[in-house]
Amino acid sequence: MGSEQNVGGTDRLLRAAGAVVLTLVAVRSITGGRKLIGVLAALGAVGLGFNATTCFCGVNQALGIDTTESADE
């Protein structure tokens, strides 16, 4: 199953930065005893990291959003 890319440019960079920030929040939360927040932040980090790495987002696809450079603007 090949997914067409629909995440690119600034959107991809922001998702990658968000993944890094959420990873830091997850680590600090888990080590600080707030495990639920840590787990939720970790899940968000994995999701954003997946989007940034694969250049694909299921929500973008469902909404018809394409932020790649090849999108008509």
PDB file of N, CA, C and O in Angstrom:
ATOM      1  N   MET A   1       0.842  -1.181   0.000  1.00  0.00           N
ATOM      2  CA  MET A   1       0.000   0.000   0.000  1.00  0.00           C
ATOM      3  C   MET A   1       0.882   1.236   0.000  1.00  0.00           C
ATOM      4  O   MET A   1       1.528   1.528   1.006  1.00  0.00           O
ATOM      5  N   GLY A   2       0.922   1.959  -1.089  1.00  0.00           N
ATOM      6  CA  GLY A   2       1.719   3.166  -1.184  1.00  0.00           C
ATOM      7  C   GLY A   2       0.860   4.392  -0.913  1.00  0.00           C
ATOM      8  O   GLY A   2      -0.160   4.604  -1.569  1.00  0.00           O
ATOM      9  N   SER A   3       1.271   5.185   0.045  1.00  0.00           N
ATOM     10  CA  SER A   3       0.528   6.396   0.372  1.00  0.00           C
ATOM     11  C   SER A   3       1.146   7.575  -0.356  1.00  0.00           C
ATOM     12  O   SER A   3       2.366   7.735  -0.371  1.00  0.00           O
ATOM     13  N   GLU A   4       0.307   8.395  -0.956  1.00  0.00           N
ATOM     14  CA  GLU A   4       0.786   9.585  -1.627  1.00  0.00           C
ATOM     15  C   GLU A   4       1.187  10.619  -0.584  1.00  0.00           C
ATOM     16  O   GLU A   4       0.515  10.771   0.436  1.00  0.00           O
ATOM     17  N   GLN A   5       2.275  11.323  -0.836  1.00  0.00           N
ATOM     18  CA  GLN A   5       2.749  12.334   0.105  1.00  0.00           C
ATOM     19  C   GLN A   5       1.800  13.527   0.116  1.00  0.00           C
ATOM     20  O   GLN A   5       1.364  13.997  -0.935  1.00  0.00           O
ATOM     21  N   ASN A   6       1.486  14.009   1.314  1.00  0.00           N
ATOM     22  CA  ASN A   6       0.649  15.194   1.438  1.00  0.00           C
ATOM     23  C   ASN A   6       1.140  16.150   2.521  1.00  0.00           C
ATOM     24  O   ASN A   6       0.425  17.073   2.911  1.00  0.00           O
ATOM     25  N   VAL A   7       2.368  15.926   3.010  1.00  0.00           N
ATOM     26  CA  VAL A   7       2.978  16.799   4.015  1.00  0.00           C
ATOM     27  C   VAL A   7       4.345  17.224   3.475  1.00  0.00           C
ATOM     28  O   VAL A   7       5.163  16.378   3.112  1.00  0.00           O
ATOM     29  N   GLY A   8       4.586  18.516   3.426  1.00  0.00           N
ATOM     30  CA  GLY A   8       5.873  18.980   2.927  1.00  0.00           C
ATOM     31  C   GLY A   8       6.195  20.370   3.436  1.00  0.00           C
ATOM     32  O   GLY A   8       5.378  21.019   4.089  1.00  0.00           O
ATOM     33  N   GLY A   9       7.386  20.809   3.128  1.00  0.00           N
ATOM     34  CA  GLY A   9       7.828  22.166   3.436  1.00  0.00           C
ATOM     35  C   GLY A   9       7.778  22.520   4.902  1.00  0.00           C
ATOM     36  O   GLY A   9       8.232  21.761   5.758  1.00  0.00           O
ATOM     37  N   THR A  10       7.222  23.680   5.181  1.00  0.00           N
ATOM     38  CA  THR A  10       7.142  24.199   6.546  1.00  0.00           C
ATOM     39  C   THR A  10       6.311  23.285   7.435  1.00  0.00           C
ATOM     40  O   THR A  10       6.628  23.106   8.611  1.00  0.00           O
ATOM     41  N   ASP A  11       5.265  22.713   6.890  1.00  0.00           N
ATOM     42  CA  ASP A  11       4.408  21.792   7.649  1.00  0.00           C
ATOM     43  C   ASP A  11       5.228  20.626   8.187  1.00  0.00           C
ATOM     44  O   ASP A  11       5.080  20.242   9.347  1.00  0.00           O
ATOM     45  N   ARG A  12       6.080  20.071   7.359  1.00  0.00           N
ATOM     46  CA  ARG A  12       6.919  18.936   7.767  1.00  0.00           C
ATOM     47  C   ARG A  12       7.898  19.344   8.869  1.00  0.00           C
ATOM     48  O   ARG A  12       8.091  18.608   9.836  1.00  0.00           O
ATOM     49  N   LEU A  13       8.514  20.519   8.718  1.00  0.00           N
ATOM     50  CA  LEU A  13       9.450  20.995   9.732  1.00  0.00           C
ATOM     51  C   LEU A  13       8.755  21.248  11.075  1.00  0.00           C
ATOM     52  O   LEU A  13       9.303  20.932  12.131  1.00  0.00           O
ATOM     53  N   LEU A  14       7.558  21.815  11.028  1.00  0.00           N
ATOM     54  CA  LEU A  14       6.818  22.081  12.261  1.00  0.00           C
ATOM     55  C   LEU A  14       6.407  20.778  12.950  1.00  0.00           C
ATOM     56  O   LEU A  14       6.426  20.685  14.177  1.00  0.00           O
ATOM     57  N   ARG A  15       6.041  19.786  12.159  1.00  0.00           N
ATOM     58  CA  ARG A  15       5.697  18.484  12.743  1.00  0.00           C
ATOM     59  C   ARG A  15       6.916  17.839  13.402  1.00  0.00           C
ATOM     60  O   ARG A  15       6.806  17.258  14.482  1.00  0.00           O
ATOM     61  N   ALA A  16       8.070  17.941  12.755  1.00  0.00           N
ATOM     62  CA  ALA A  16       9.304  17.383  13.324  1.00  0.00           C
ATOM     63  C   ALA A  16       9.668  18.108  14.620  1.00  0.00           C
ATOM     64  O   ALA A  16      10.038  17.468  15.605  1.00  0.00           O
ATOM     65  N   ALA A  17       9.565  19.437  14.624  1.00  0.00           N
ATOM     66  CA  ALA A  17       9.854  20.210  15.833  1.00  0.00           C
ATOM     67  C   ALA A  17       8.867  19.867  16.941  1.00  0.00           C
ATOM     68  O   ALA A  17       9.252  19.760  18.105  1.00  0.00           O
ATOM     69  N   GLY A  18       7.602  19.696  16.587  1.00  0.00           N
ATOM     70  CA  GLY A  18       6.592  19.305  17.574  1.00  0.00           C
ATOM     71  C   GLY A  18       6.888  17.936  18.166  1.00  0.00           C
ATOM     72  O   GLY A  18       6.666  17.711  19.356  1.00  0.00           O
ATOM     73  N   ALA A  19       7.387  17.025  17.346  1.00  0.00           N
ATOM     74  CA  ALA A  19       7.744  15.693  17.836  1.00  0.00           C
ATOM     75  C   ALA A  19       8.882  15.779  18.851  1.00  0.00           C
ATOM     76  O   ALA A  19       8.870  15.078  19.863  1.00  0.00           O
ATOM     77  N   VAL A  20       9.860  16.635  18.581  1.00  0.00           N
ATOM     78  CA  VAL A  20      10.978  16.808  19.508  1.00  0.00           C
ATOM     79  C   VAL A  20      10.482  17.398  20.826  1.00  0.00           C
ATOM     80  O   VAL A  20      10.844  16.921  21.902  1.00  0.00           O
ATOM     81  N   VAL A  21       9.658  18.430  20.737  1.00  0.00           N
ATOM     82  CA  VAL A  21       9.137  19.072  21.955  1.00  0.00           C
ATOM     83  C   VAL A  21       8.301  18.079  22.766  1.00  0.00           C
ATOM     84  O   VAL A  21       8.455  17.993  23.985  1.00  0.00           O
ATOM     85  N   LEU A  22       7.428  17.340  22.107  1.00  0.00           N
ATOM     86  CA  LEU A  22       6.597  16.366  22.832  1.00  0.00           C
ATOM     87  C   LEU A  22       7.426  15.238  23.428  1.00  0.00           C
ATOM     88  O   LEU A  22       7.068  14.695  24.473  1.00  0.00           O
ATOM     89  N   THR A  23       8.525  14.879  22.782  1.00  0.00           N
ATOM     90  CA  THR A  23       9.419  13.870  23.349  1.00  0.00           C
ATOM     91  C   THR A  23      10.028  14.382  24.647  1.00  0.00           C
ATOM     92  O   THR A  23      10.110  13.649  25.632  1.00  0.00           O
ATOM     93  N   LEU A  24      10.451  15.633  24.645  1.00  0.00           N
ATOM     94  CA  LEU A  24      11.014  16.223  25.867  1.00  0.00           C
ATOM     95  C   LEU A  24       9.965  16.304  26.973  1.00  0.00           C
ATOM     96  O   LEU A  24      10.265  16.021  28.133  1.00  0.00           O
ATOM     97  N   VAL A  25       8.750  16.686  26.627  1.00  0.00           N
ATOM     98  CA  VAL A  25       7.655  16.735  27.602  1.00  0.00           C
ATOM     99  C   VAL A  25       7.389  15.345  28.157  1.00  0.00           C
ATOM    100  O   VAL A  25       7.185  15.180  29.360  1.00  0.00           O
ATOM    101  N   ALA A  26       7.393  14.347  27.283  1.00  0.00           N
ATOM    102  CA  ALA A  26       7.139  12.970  27.720  1.00  0.00           C
ATOM    103  C   ALA A  26       8.196  12.495  28.709  1.00  0.00           C
ATOM    104  O   ALA A  26       7.869  11.909  29.741  1.00  0.00           O
ATOM    105  N   VAL A  27       9.454  12.746  28.396  1.00  0.00           N
ATOM    106  CA  VAL A  27      10.539  12.300  29.281  1.00  0.00           C
ATOM    107  C   VAL A  27      10.453  13.010  30.627  1.00  0.00           C
ATOM    108  O   VAL A  27      10.568  12.369  31.672  1.00  0.00           O
ATOM    109  N   ARG A  28      10.253  14.323  30.613  1.00  0.00           N
ATOM    110  CA  ARG A  28      10.170  15.064  31.879  1.00  0.00           C
ATOM    111  C   ARG A  28       8.954  14.646  32.694  1.00  0.00           C
ATOM    112  O   ARG A  28       9.025  14.559  33.920  1.00  0.00           O
ATOM    113  N   SER A  29       7.844  14.387  32.021  1.00  0.00           N
ATOM    114  CA  SER A  29       6.624  14.000  32.731  1.00  0.00           C
ATOM    115  C   SER A  29       6.767  12.621  33.353  1.00  0.00           C
ATOM    116  O   SER A  29       6.398  12.413  34.509  1.00  0.00           O
ATOM    117  N   ILE A  30       7.296  11.691  32.595  1.00  0.00           N
ATOM    118  CA  ILE A  30       7.435  10.325  33.107  1.00  0.00           C
ATOM    119  C   ILE A  30       8.426  10.287  34.262  1.00  0.00           C
ATOM    120  O   ILE A  30       8.167   9.631  35.271  1.00  0.00           O
ATOM    121  N   THR A  31       9.564  10.983  34.134  1.00  0.00           N
ATOM    122  CA  THR A  31      10.538  10.989  35.227  1.00  0.00           C
ATOM    123  C   THR A  31      10.046  11.798  36.422  1.00  0.00           C
ATOM    124  O   THR A  31      10.531  11.614  37.538  1.00  0.00           O
ATOM    125  N   GLY A  32       9.092  12.687  36.197  1.00  0.00           N
ATOM    126  CA  GLY A  32       8.535  13.499  37.281  1.00  0.00           C
ATOM    127  C   GLY A  32       7.309  12.880  37.937  1.00  0.00           C
ATOM    128  O   GLY A  32       6.696  13.497  38.809  1.00  0.00           O
ATOM    129  N   GLY A  33       6.943  11.662  37.527  1.00  0.00           N
ATOM    130  CA  GLY A  33       5.832  10.974  38.153  1.00  0.00           C
ATOM    131  C   GLY A  33       4.474  11.229  37.529  1.00  0.00           C
ATOM    132  O   GLY A  33       3.466  10.751  38.048  1.00  0.00           O
ATOM    133  N   ARG A  34       4.416  11.963  36.436  1.00  0.00           N
ATOM    134  CA  ARG A  34       3.136  12.238  35.770  1.00  0.00           C
ATOM    135  C   ARG A  34       3.042  11.348  34.532  1.00  0.00           C
ATOM    136  O   ARG A  34       3.180  11.811  33.399  1.00  0.00           O
ATOM    137  N   LYS A  35       2.808  10.082  34.774  1.00  0.00           N
ATOM    138  CA  LYS A  35       2.892   9.077  33.719  1.00  0.00           C
ATOM    139  C   LYS A  35       1.838   9.224  32.641  1.00  0.00           C
ATOM    140  O   LYS A  35       2.141   9.013  31.467  1.00  0.00           O
ATOM    141  N   LEU A  36       0.622   9.575  32.990  1.00  0.00           N
ATOM    142  CA  LEU A  36      -0.424   9.712  31.977  1.00  0.00           C
ATOM    143  C   LEU A  36      -0.069  10.808  30.974  1.00  0.00           C
ATOM    144  O   LEU A  36      -0.182  10.605  29.765  1.00  0.00           O
ATOM    145  N   ILE A  37       0.353  11.952  31.468  1.00  0.00           N
ATOM    146  CA  ILE A  37       0.761  13.041  30.582  1.00  0.00           C
ATOM    147  C   ILE A  37       1.953  12.616  29.740  1.00  0.00           C
ATOM    148  O   ILE A  37       2.020  12.933  28.553  1.00  0.00           O
ATOM    149  N   GLY A  38       2.884  11.909  30.341  1.00  0.00           N
ATOM    150  CA  GLY A  38       4.060  11.430  29.621  1.00  0.00           C
ATOM    151  C   GLY A  38       3.704  10.480  28.496  1.00  0.00           C
ATOM    152  O   GLY A  38       4.249  10.578  27.397  1.00  0.00           O
ATOM    153  N   VAL A  39       2.794   9.562  28.765  1.00  0.00           N
ATOM    154  CA  VAL A  39       2.387   8.598  27.740  1.00  0.00           C
ATOM    155  C   VAL A  39       1.645   9.305  26.610  1.00  0.00           C
ATOM    156  O   VAL A  39       1.882   9.009  25.438  1.00  0.00           O
ATOM    157  N   LEU A  40       0.751  10.233  26.944  1.00  0.00           N
ATOM    158  CA  LEU A  40       0.028  10.969  25.907  1.00  0.00           C
ATOM    159  C   LEU A  40       0.973  11.814  25.053  1.00  0.00           C
ATOM    160  O   LEU A  40       0.818  11.878  23.834  1.00  0.00           O
ATOM    161  N   ALA A  41       1.935  12.452  25.682  1.00  0.00           N
ATOM    162  CA  ALA A  41       2.915  13.245  24.941  1.00  0.00           C
ATOM    163  C   ALA A  41       3.763  12.344  24.046  1.00  0.00           C
ATOM    164  O   ALA A  41       4.088  12.715  22.918  1.00  0.00           O
ATOM    165  N   ALA A  42       4.116  11.176  24.541  1.00  0.00           N
ATOM    166  CA  ALA A  42       4.906  10.232  23.739  1.00  0.00           C
ATOM    167  C   ALA A  42       4.121   9.763  22.519  1.00  0.00           C
ATOM    168  O   ALA A  42       4.681   9.649  21.429  1.00  0.00           O
ATOM    169  N   LEU A  43       2.840   9.492  22.693  1.00  0.00           N
ATOM    170  CA  LEU A  43       2.005   9.082  21.563  1.00  0.00           C
ATOM    171  C   LEU A  43       1.906  10.199  20.521  1.00  0.00           C
ATOM    172  O   LEU A  43       1.970   9.943  19.319  1.00  0.00           O
ATOM    173  N   GLY A  44       1.750  11.426  20.988  1.00  0.00           N
ATOM    174  CA  GLY A  44       1.730  12.565  20.076  1.00  0.00           C
ATOM    175  C   GLY A  44       3.051  12.726  19.338  1.00  0.00           C
ATOM    176  O   GLY A  44       3.069  13.039  18.148  1.00  0.00           O
ATOM    177  N   ALA A  45       4.153  12.514  20.044  1.00  0.00           N
ATOM    178  CA  ALA A  45       5.477  12.612  19.425  1.00  0.00           C
ATOM    179  C   ALA A  45       5.655  11.556  18.344  1.00  0.00           C
ATOM    180  O   ALA A  45       6.204  11.840  17.279  1.00  0.00           O
ATOM    181  N   VAL A  46       5.195  10.344  18.613  1.00  0.00           N
ATOM    182  CA  VAL A  46       5.297   9.271  17.616  1.00  0.00           C
ATOM    183  C   VAL A  46       4.467   9.620  16.386  1.00  0.00           C
ATOM    184  O   VAL A  46       4.919   9.434  15.256  1.00  0.00           O
ATOM    185  N   GLY A  47       3.261  10.121  16.601  1.00  0.00           N
ATOM    186  CA  GLY A  47       2.397  10.489  15.478  1.00  0.00           C
ATOM    187  C   GLY A  47       2.994  11.588  14.622  1.00  0.00           C
ATOM    188  O   GLY A  47       3.029  11.473  13.396  1.00  0.00           O
ATOM    189  N   LEU A  48       3.465  12.656  15.257  1.00  0.00           N
ATOM    190  CA  LEU A  48       4.059  13.759  14.501  1.00  0.00           C
ATOM    191  C   LEU A  48       5.361  13.329  13.828  1.00  0.00           C
ATOM    192  O   LEU A  48       5.655  13.740  12.706  1.00  0.00           O
ATOM    193  N   GLY A  49       6.134  12.501  14.521  1.00  0.00           N
ATOM    194  CA  GLY A  49       7.373  11.989  13.930  1.00  0.00           C
ATOM    195  C   GLY A  49       7.093  11.132  12.706  1.00  0.00           C
ATOM    196  O   GLY A  49       7.807  11.212  11.706  1.00  0.00           O
ATOM    197  N   PHE A  50       6.050  10.310  12.787  1.00  0.00           N
ATOM    198  CA  PHE A  50       5.648   9.487  11.644  1.00  0.00           C
ATOM    199  C   PHE A  50       5.257  10.371  10.468  1.00  0.00           C
ATOM    200  O   PHE A  50       5.673  10.128   9.335  1.00  0.00           O
ATOM    201  N   ASN A  51       4.450  11.405  10.743  1.00  0.00           N
ATOM    202  CA  ASN A  51       4.028  12.332   9.685  1.00  0.00           C
ATOM    203  C   ASN A  51       5.220  13.018   9.037  1.00  0.00           C
ATOM    204  O   ASN A  51       5.292  13.115   7.812  1.00  0.00           O
ATOM    205  N   ALA A  52       6.151  13.491   9.847  1.00  0.00           N
ATOM    206  CA  ALA A  52       7.315  14.203   9.316  1.00  0.00           C
ATOM    207  C   ALA A  52       8.232  13.273   8.531  1.00  0.00           C
ATOM    208  O   ALA A  52       8.812  13.680   7.524  1.00  0.00           O
ATOM    209  N   THR A  53       8.368  12.043   8.977  1.00  0.00           N
ATOM    210  CA  THR A  53       9.260  11.092   8.325  1.00  0.00           C
ATOM    211  C   THR A  53       8.694  10.567   7.012  1.00  0.00           C
ATOM    212  O   THR A  53       9.410  10.484   6.014  1.00  0.00           O
ATOM    213  N   THR A  54       7.425  10.216   7.009  1.00  0.00           N
ATOM    214  CA  THR A  54       6.822   9.608   5.824  1.00  0.00           C
ATOM    215  C   THR A  54       6.210  10.637   4.873  1.00  0.00           C
ATOM    216  O   THR A  54       5.852  10.297   3.745  1.00  0.00           O
ATOM    217  N   CYS A  55       6.086  11.883   5.315  1.00  0.00           N
ATOM    218  CA  CYS A  55       5.448  12.952   4.529  1.00  0.00           C
ATOM    219  C   CYS A  55       3.996  12.610   4.217  1.00  0.00           C
ATOM    220  O   CYS A  55       3.467  13.021   3.185  1.00  0.00           O
ATOM    221  N   PHE A  56       3.360  11.870   5.093  1.00  0.00           N
ATOM    222  CA  PHE A  56       1.960  11.498   4.903  1.00  0.00           C
ATOM    223  C   PHE A  56       1.191  11.696   6.201  1.00  0.00           C
ATOM    224  O   PHE A  56       1.678  11.362   7.281  1.00  0.00           O
ATOM    225  N   CYS A  57      -0.025  12.248   6.085  1.00  0.00           N
ATOM    226  CA  CYS A  57      -0.907  12.431   7.228  1.00  0.00           C
ATOM    227  C   CYS A  57      -2.312  12.001   6.834  1.00  0.00           C
ATOM    228  O   CYS A  57      -2.878  12.522   5.873  1.00  0.00           O
ATOM    229  N   GLY A  58      -2.871  11.063   7.566  1.00  0.00           N
ATOM    230  CA  GLY A  58      -4.210  10.569   7.286  1.00  0.00           C
ATOM    231  C   GLY A  58      -5.278  11.636   7.456  1.00  0.00           C
ATOM    232  O   GLY A  58      -6.253  11.659   6.705  1.00  0.00           O
ATOM    233  N   VAL A  59      -5.107  12.517   8.431  1.00  0.00           N
ATOM    234  CA  VAL A  59      -6.074  13.598   8.639  1.00  0.00           C
ATOM    235  C   VAL A  59      -6.040  14.555   7.446  1.00  0.00           C
ATOM    236  O   VAL A  59      -7.086  14.977   6.954  1.00  0.00           O
ATOM    237  N   ASN A  60      -4.831  14.896   6.982  1.00  0.00           N
ATOM    238  CA  ASN A  60      -4.724  15.740   5.789  1.00  0.00           C
ATOM    239  C   ASN A  60      -5.435  15.089   4.612  1.00  0.00           C
ATOM    240  O   ASN A  60      -6.147  15.760   3.865  1.00  0.00           O
ATOM    241  N   GLN A  61      -5.245  13.782   4.444  1.00  0.00           N
ATOM    242  CA  GLN A  61      -5.873  13.074   3.334  1.00  0.00           C
ATOM    243  C   GLN A  61      -7.398  13.130   3.446  1.00  0.00           C
ATOM    244  O   GLN A  61      -8.091  13.373   2.458  1.00  0.00           O
ATOM    245  N   ALA A  62      -7.914  12.903   4.658  1.00  0.00           N
ATOM    246  CA  ALA A  62      -9.362  12.914   4.855  1.00  0.00           C
ATOM    247  C   ALA A  62      -9.966  14.298   4.587  1.00  0.00           C
ATOM    248  O   ALA A  62     -11.100  14.413   4.122  1.00  0.00           O
ATOM    249  N   LEU A  63      -9.190  15.343   4.889  1.00  0.00           N
ATOM    250  CA  LEU A  63      -9.680  16.709   4.693  1.00  0.00           C
ATOM    251  C   LEU A  63      -9.319  17.280   3.331  1.00  0.00           C
ATOM    252  O   LEU A  63      -9.719  18.396   3.002  1.00  0.00           O
ATOM    253  N   GLY A  64      -8.563  16.523   2.533  1.00  0.00           N
ATOM    254  CA  GLY A  64      -8.165  16.998   1.211  1.00  0.00           C
ATOM    255  C   GLY A  64      -7.089  18.060   1.243  1.00  0.00           C
ATOM    256  O   GLY A  64      -7.013  18.889   0.336  1.00  0.00           O
ATOM    257  N   ILE A  65      -6.255  18.053   2.270  1.00  0.00           N
ATOM    258  CA  ILE A  65      -5.188  19.045   2.415  1.00  0.00           C
ATOM    259  C   ILE A  65      -3.888  18.464   1.877  1.00  0.00           C
ATOM    260  O   ILE A  65      -3.550  17.316   2.165  1.00  0.00           O
ATOM    261  N   ASP A  66      -3.159  19.257   1.092  1.00  0.00           N
ATOM    262  CA  ASP A  66      -1.864  18.850   0.555  1.00  0.00           C
ATOM    263  C   ASP A  66      -0.900  20.016   0.710  1.00  0.00           C
ATOM    264  O   ASP A  66      -1.091  21.055   0.078  1.00  0.00           O
ATOM    265  N   THR A  67       0.137  19.867   1.541  1.00  0.00           N
ATOM    266  CA  THR A  67       1.073  20.949   1.796  1.00  0.00           C
ATOM    267  C   THR A  67       2.421  20.705   1.119  1.00  0.00           C
ATOM    268  O   THR A  67       3.398  21.382   1.437  1.00  0.00           O
ATOM    269  N   THR A  68       2.488  19.759   0.200  1.00  0.00           N
ATOM    270  CA  THR A  68       3.737  19.543  -0.529  1.00  0.00           C
ATOM    271  C   THR A  68       3.952  20.655  -1.535  1.00  0.00           C
ATOM    272  O   THR A  68       3.016  21.371  -1.891  1.00  0.00           O
ATOM    273  N   GLU A  69       5.183  20.800  -1.992  1.00  0.00           N
ATOM    274  CA  GLU A  69       5.528  21.861  -2.939  1.00  0.00           C
ATOM    275  C   GLU A  69       4.819  21.685  -4.267  1.00  0.00           C
ATOM    276  O   GLU A  69       4.605  22.661  -4.987  1.00  0.00           O
ATOM    277  N   SER A  70       4.447  20.450  -4.608  1.00  0.00           N
ATOM    278  CA  SER A  70       3.787  20.205  -5.881  1.00  0.00           C
ATOM    279  C   SER A  70       2.294  20.548  -5.851  1.00  0.00           C
ATOM    280  O   SER A  70       1.614  20.451  -6.873  1.00  0.00           O
ATOM    281  N   ALA A  71       1.786  20.948  -4.683  1.00  0.00           N
ATOM    282  CA  ALA A  71       0.371  21.311  -4.568  1.00  0.00           C
ATOM    283  C   ALA A  71       0.109  22.601  -5.341  1.00  0.00           C
ATOM    284  O   ALA A  71       0.960  23.490  -5.385  1.00  0.00           O
ATOM    285  N   ASP A  72      -1.053  22.696  -5.939  1.00  0.00           N
ATOM    286  CA  ASP A  72      -1.425  23.908  -6.679  1.00  0.00           C
ATOM    287  C   ASP A  72      -1.700  25.037  -5.714  1.00  0.00           C
ATOM    288  O   ASP A  72      -2.520  24.900  -4.806  1.00  0.00           O
ATOM    289  N   GLU A  73      -1.017  26.154  -5.905  1.00  0.00           N
ATOM    290  CA  GLU A  73      -1.219  27.322  -5.049  1.00  0.00           C
ATOM    291  C   GLU A  73      -1.404  28.543  -5.880  1.00  0.00           C
ATOM    292  O   GLU A  73      -1.589  29.635  -5.341  1.00  0.00           O
TER     293      GLU A  73
END
